[in-house]
Amino acid sequence: MFRLKFCLQGAFIILKFLIYRIRIPFLKNVIIIGGGISGLLTAIQLTSALIPTIVIEKKNYPFHRVCGEYISNETVPFLRSLDLFPENLNPPFIRRFQLSSMNGKNQILPLDLGGFGISRYTFDNLLYERAKMLGATFLLNEEVEKCSFDHERFKLTTTSTQLEADVVVGAFGKRSKMDMHLQRNFINKRSPYVGVKYHIKTDHSNDLIALHNFKGGYCGISNVEGDKTNLCYLTHRDNIRQHKSIREMEEAIMFKNPLLKSIFKNSQFLFNKPETINEISFETKLPVENHILMTGDAAGMITPLCGNGMAMAMHSSKILSELIIDEFAKTNFNREILEKKYVMKWNALFRRRLWFGRQVQKLFGNEWASNLTVNLAINVRPLAQLIIKGTHGKPF
Ligand SMILES: Cc1cc2nc3c(=O)[nH]c(=O)nc-3n(C[C@H](O)[C@H](O)[C@H](O)COP(=O)(O)OP(=O)(O)OC[C@H]3O[C@@H](n4cnc5c(N)ncnc54)[C@H](O)[C@@H]3O)c2cc1C
């Protein structure tokens, strides 16, 4: 028994070596740059179809990320089809939406589709474990620095090694070293947004997601598994620059909304320090660049205000994986057809939604417009519902 296991492991290592180091013409392989929601789900779908797949991720699981951790219910059929809906974690189901203006005036609205809450720490780790179990190879704590395409083959350089692939999926999120390497258009435009996230213990209804506005930003609050609450906000960097610390800014600016002040004052903060990210850009991107097939935020990021970036990341991983699997099944793999089909499908599904999200974000960037919009949405329900509808997709 021990010998058999030993032999099988040896055969598996040799096979991997042959696939990734020496090109076997009939066995095409995929390298995924980035192991967030979209990268991990692409790996799960490709390995399920027996396509040799490597995921290169610059961090190590499990880890926290800046994210509101509210997942739109449009993803539920897809997650169930992969047996990945985290039923056993008992995630809170969110069906109501509270919107408050800067002075705390607020309204609660029903959410047509709704969503559920789960921390990225837990969910990404669950996806990682599944991908690994299905046979995906992981290079962790490795950052891809370069990726070139020549004679129908990709050559990748990471922090410590070099690899080759037939297809490369760009799942490196909103902003990465890869964007600079590829000299993508948006990377030179500076973005003024900073994201901050905490997990807290507080008294917040399980079925409610709140969006509280403050000058130069907005803060989302909703529950995740384990009776914890996610508090995550996006703010203009000027807010932080004008104050000595994040905490000082929160007290000086965010506390002007009495609902936010009450939450900050009556909660136990579970992190030693907040998770933060800066330079969050909502500029348009392309779904294919230098033959790299981009998925999730790397293809285009919707404003967090819309609360469905993760749903879009999952949906783009689904359409991309299906196309790769179809194309690999043919005797004559045609890259041009794969790229064309992906760009067409991606545009049809996401281009309009991203545009709508950007227009809504613009309204929230300016104090006067933001106050007007929030007050209108609070008083005119159909307007709020129109905004929610315009930024969300259908279940997939
Ligand atoms: C403030 C804020 C709040 C949000 N709230 C919500 C919400 O409530 N609901 C929702 O649906 N969406 C929300 N989003 C959006 C959501 O977080 C993203 O849409 C989603 O994480 C995109 O997944 P992804 O796989 O594309 O990228 P990510 O999850 O960002 O993963 C990218 C991965 O690539 C890795 N990486 C990057 N470069 C390299 C490299 N060169 N080599 C190797 N690895 C690399 C990174 O370490 C990372 O793990 C929010 C976003 C922000 C900023």
The ligand as a Tripos MOL2 file, in Angstrom:
@<TRIPOS>MOLECULE
LIG
   53    58     1     0     0
SMALL
NO_CHARGES

@<TRIPOS>ATOM
      1 C1        -13.6010   48.8140   -0.0620 C.3       1 LIG1
      2 C2        -14.1200   47.6730   -0.8750 C.ar      1 LIG1
      3 C3        -15.2920   47.0050   -0.4830 C.ar      1 LIG1
      4 C4        -15.8160   45.9790   -1.2930 C.ar      1 LIG1
      5 N1        -16.9420   45.3320   -0.8800 N.ar      1 LIG1
      6 C5        -17.4940   44.3640   -1.6430 C.ar      1 LIG1
      7 C6        -18.6770   43.6750   -1.2360 C.ar      1 LIG1
      8 O1        -19.2110   43.8870   -0.1540 O.2       1 LIG1
      9 N2        -19.1910   42.7560   -2.0880 N.ar      1 LIG1
     10 C7        -18.6190   42.4490   -3.2830 C.ar      1 LIG1
     11 O2        -19.1610   41.5990   -4.0140 O.2       1 LIG1
     12 N3        -17.4790   43.0520   -3.6900 N.ar      1 LIG1
     13 C8        -16.9020   44.0030   -2.8880 C.ar      1 LIG1
     14 N4        -15.7150   44.5910   -3.2740 N.ar      1 LIG1
     15 C9        -15.0930   44.1700   -4.5310 C.3       1 LIG1
     16 C10       -14.3960   42.7950   -4.3710 C.3       1 LIG1
     17 O3        -13.5110   42.8240   -3.2890 O.3       1 LIG1
     18 C11       -13.6240   42.4800   -5.6590 C.3       1 LIG1
     19 O4        -14.4470   42.7070   -6.7690 O.3       1 LIG1
     20 C12       -13.1560   41.0110   -5.6680 C.3       1 LIG1
     21 O5        -12.2870   40.7720   -4.6020 O.3       1 LIG1
     22 C13       -12.4450   40.7250   -6.9880 C.3       1 LIG1
     23 O6        -11.8680   39.4550   -6.9490 O.3       1 LIG1
     24 P1        -10.5530   39.1490   -7.8210 P.3       1 LIG1
     25 O7        -10.3490   37.7020   -7.7390 O.co2     1 LIG1
     26 O8        -10.6760   39.7870   -9.1310 O.co2     1 LIG1
     27 O9         -9.3880   39.9480   -7.0760 O.3       1 LIG1
     28 P2         -8.8010   39.8060   -5.6050 P.3       1 LIG1
     29 O10        -9.7760   39.1460   -4.7060 O.co2     1 LIG1
     30 O11        -8.3140   41.1720   -5.2400 O.co2     1 LIG1
     31 O12        -7.5610   38.8260   -5.7840 O.3       1 LIG1
     32 C14        -6.4240   39.1650   -6.5320 C.3       1 LIG1
     33 C15        -5.2720   38.3360   -6.0100 C.3       1 LIG1
     34 O13        -4.1460   38.4780   -6.8680 O.3       1 LIG1
     35 C16        -2.9630   38.5020   -6.0820 C.3       1 LIG1
     36 N5         -1.9280   39.1470   -6.9010 N.ar      1 LIG1
     37 C17        -1.9090   40.4180   -7.3940 C.ar      1 LIG1
     38 N6         -0.8360   40.6290   -8.1710 N.ar      1 LIG1
     39 C18        -0.1590   39.4570   -8.1910 C.ar      1 LIG1
     40 C19         1.0370   39.0360   -8.8340 C.ar      1 LIG1
     41 N7          1.7400   39.8590   -9.6330 N.pl3     1 LIG1
     42 N8          1.4720   37.7680   -8.6180 N.ar      1 LIG1
     43 C20         0.7660   36.9140   -7.8210 C.ar      1 LIG1
     44 N9         -0.3750   37.2640   -7.1960 N.ar      1 LIG1
     45 C21        -0.8280   38.5130   -7.3830 C.ar      1 LIG1
     46 C22        -3.3670   39.2710   -4.8420 C.3       1 LIG1
     47 O14        -2.5380   38.9890   -3.7340 O.3       1 LIG1
     48 C23        -4.8010   38.7710   -4.6360 C.3       1 LIG1
     49 O15        -4.8500   37.6710   -3.7580 O.3       1 LIG1
     50 C24       -15.1580   45.6160   -2.4820 C.ar      1 LIG1
     51 C25       -13.9790   46.2630   -2.8630 C.ar      1 LIG1
     52 C26       -13.4560   47.2740   -2.0790 C.ar      1 LIG1
     53 C27       -12.1950   47.9580   -2.5090 C.3       1 LIG1
@<TRIPOS>BOND
     1     1     2 1
     2     2     3 ar
     3     2    52 ar
     4     3     4 ar
     5     4     5 ar
     6     4    50 ar
     7     5     6 ar
     8     6     7 ar
     9     6    13 1
    10     7     8 2
    11     7     9 ar
    12     9    10 ar
    13    10    11 2
    14    10    12 ar
    15    12    13 ar
    16    13    14 ar
    17    14    15 1
    18    14    50 ar
    19    15    16 1
    20    16    17 1
    21    16    18 1
    22    18    19 1
    23    18    20 1
    24    20    21 1
    25    20    22 1
    26    22    23 1
    27    23    24 1
    28    24    25 2
    29    24    26 1
    30    24    27 1
    31    27    28 1
    32    28    29 2
    33    28    30 1
    34    28    31 1
    35    31    32 1
    36    32    33 1
    37    33    34 1
    38    33    48 1
    39    34    35 1
    40    35    36 1
    41    35    46 1
    42    36    37 ar
    43    36    45 ar
    44    37    38 ar
    45    38    39 ar
    46    39    40 ar
    47    39    45 ar
    48    40    41 1
    49    40    42 ar
    50    42    43 ar
    51    43    44 ar
    52    44    45 ar
    53    46    47 1
    54    46    48 1
    55    48    49 1
    56    50    51 ar
    57    51    52 ar
    58    52    53 1
@<TRIPOS>SUBSTRUCTURE
     1 LIG1         1 GROUP 0 **** ****
